[in-house]
Amino acid sequence: MKSLRIDKDTLIADDDEILVRMRDWFEKWHKGEDQYSRGIHDPETDWLAVYEDREKFMAMTAECGAEVELRELI
């Protein structure tokens, strides 16, 4: 890639700057919204504990928006 158009008025032709811009864009795109990196989606979540403890599962899924009845089925 020799250039990257940022908008109608901005064209980047510096290899290092293109790499940084593309890396930052993909990182933001793949990261998702902050709500998906906390609670049950937190990378530090102990999934075994969530799977084995009904109360923990219910607490961790409370903000997901699914009905209590559906979460209880799981």
N, C-alpha and C positions, 0 to 999 in steps of 0.2 A: 504494500500500500504506500503510495507516494504522497497522498494528501487526504485530508478528512474535512468535510464541510460540516461545521458546527451549526450554522444558520445561514440565511441568505447573504449575510455580510461578512461571515468569518470562514476562512479557509486556512487550515493548518497544514504546513508542509514539513515541519520538523519531526523526524522519526521518533525521537524521545517523547516529545509532547503528544504525538498521536497515540503512542503506547500508553502514556499516563491517562489521557482522556478516555481511551477505550477501556482500560482496566477499571477506572473509576465508574464508568457507566455500567459495565457488566457486574461489578461488585454491588452497586446499588440495586440493579435489576434483580439479581439473584438473592440478595439479602431479604427482600420483602419488607413488609411493614413491621414496625417495632413490636406490635402485638403478637407477632409470630415468633418472637425470640424470647418470650418470657412464659411463665406458667408451665403448662404441659409441653410447650415447644422449646423451653429453655434447654440449651445443649447439656446442661448439668443435671437434667431431670433423671432420677433413678427409675428407669422404666420397669424394672422388676418389682420395685415397691408399688408402683402405680398399678401394675397388673394383678398383684397379689392382695392389695388392700382396697376393699370396696369404698371405704370412707375417703381414702386418699384419691382414688379415681374420681369419685363424685366431686370432691373439692377442686381437683385439678381441671375438670371439664366444665365447671360451673359457668364460666364466661363464654363458652363456645357457642351458645345460643340453641343447642339441641334441647328438646323437652326432657324433663327429668325421667319420664317414662321410657323414652328411647335410650337414655344413658343407663338406666337400670337394666335394660335388656342386654346391653353390652357386658 
